[in-house]
Amino acid sequence: MAISAKSRKAIELAEKYGAHNYHPLPVVITRAKGVFVWDVDGKRYFDFLSAYSALNQGHNHPKIVAAAKAQLGRLALTSRAFHNERMGPFLKLLCQAAGKDRALLMNSGAEAVETAIKAMRLWGYRRKGVDADQAEIIVCDHNFHGRTTTIVGFSSDPDSSADFGPATPGFVRIPFGDADALKSAIGRNTVGFLFEPIQGEAGVIIPPKGYLKAVRRYCSMYNVLMCADEIQTGLGRTGSMFACEADGVAPDLYVLGKALSGGLYPVSALVGNDEVLSLFTPGTHGSTFGGNPLACAIGEAALTVLQQERLAQRSSKMGAHLLAKLKTLKHPKLKEVRGRGLLLALEFMIPVRPLVEDLMRRGLLAKDTHEFTIRLAPPLVITEAQADAAFRILRDALSAFPE
Ligand SMILES: *Cc1c(COP(=O)(O)O)cnc(C)c1O
């Protein structure tokens, strides 16, 4: 593929000095606004990845940027050894949005998942009465919860876990979308069920109708914490504030990240009720940067934008619009078109990397996941005209995609 000397130089430098733990598309982005990014040669692209849903509010949302700028140069970090006046308002807004008592702030998504694992174990020993070191957490096949040693230890993806063992004990894996499997897997030492309401990294896998309701029922029946990793599905991405909400279900714990900062900064959280969150006491958990004033100023603005601009409703409406158009696409190797809200996917019977690269040439950035699936997840601020223009690019690329 022809790429400019400027792009090539930037790529070569990163490839030479960086670890090769990603396989990026050969595009070098230098600025962004809303649903668009521009490369170093001035070419514009639709961003249909949104940094894996961290950019629900769109790139550089002016209100979030303004909040960040107002805080930068004033106070960025105190550590939790002292109070700062930005944390309280953000926590309050977050808890109100989730309908929960308390939140614990971290930075990356994986750290918030680790926090959830610790919280579930803590609750298991202190409240459920599980014997020391016997706590079990149930997870799903094809899960994606992050990249720490413990988390990859219970992944079913060999690329993620191979040669990173030994795996942390205390996890049991069951098929996703099968509530009976959950019921059978629950034992006396089960403290929690950690799951994604829709599996994002696995290729936008939507569970059968009624699954989350059944999960809620079994978790309540057997005194097991229901812990929804909504790092990717939450905050409007799937057409409601939380994906669990669409099924009329409230989990005990929400794990949030990504769009919690609108993409400006790493901000993550575990959100839940006193029953669990009040078990943390000084010294039991922490993070130097977690809950820092810059993160809180950005997080508060990011949540406010989601609410004020009704981005969950917008995601629902634009998602339905785009899904209906995508369903008209015809290609002999196109297996399925699916999605909810603006978390959409096209699954093929052949590898899609060439299609992804052609889309890039045509001005639309999306990423293949697990070789056969393209995930389509534009910022939720996308307009109907923009969605239609992006659809035309997809349609044209598909008609040129060899069978
Ligand atoms: C991205 C993601 C994570 C991990 O978040 P990081 O910020 O990359 O650590 C965890 N769970 C889900 C569902 C995700 O999509």
The ligand as a MOL file (V3000), in Angstrom:
LIG
                    3D

  0  0  0     0  0            999 V3000
M  V30 BEGIN CTAB
M  V30 COUNTS 15 15 0 0 0
M  V30 BEGIN ATOM
M  V30 1 C -11.1010 -2.3190 27.1020 0
M  V30 2 C -11.7390 -3.2630 28.0500 0
M  V30 3 C -11.1280 -3.5970 29.2680 0
M  V30 4 C -9.7380 -3.1500 29.6460 0
M  V30 5 O -9.5920 -1.7780 29.7180 0
M  V30 6 P -8.1060 -1.1360 29.6460 0
M  V30 7 O -8.3460 0.3180 29.8850 0
M  V30 8 O -7.5730 -1.4320 28.2840 0
M  V30 9 O -7.3010 -1.7860 30.7130 0
M  V30 10 C -11.8130 -4.4360 30.1250 0
M  V30 11 N -13.0330 -4.9080 29.8120 0
M  V30 12 C -13.6560 -4.6120 28.6650 0
M  V30 13 C -15.0160 -5.1590 28.3800 0
M  V30 14 C -13.0230 -3.7960 27.7250 0
M  V30 15 O -13.6200 -3.5280 26.5630 0
M  V30 END ATOM
M  V30 BEGIN BOND
M  V30 1 1 1 2
M  V30 2 1 2 3
M  V30 3 2 2 14
M  V30 4 1 3 4
M  V30 5 2 3 10
M  V30 6 1 4 5
M  V30 7 1 5 6
M  V30 8 2 6 7
M  V30 9 1 6 8
M  V30 10 1 6 9
M  V30 11 1 10 11
M  V30 12 2 11 12
M  V30 13 1 12 13
M  V30 14 1 12 14
M  V30 15 1 14 15
M  V30 END BOND
M  V30 END CTAB
M  END
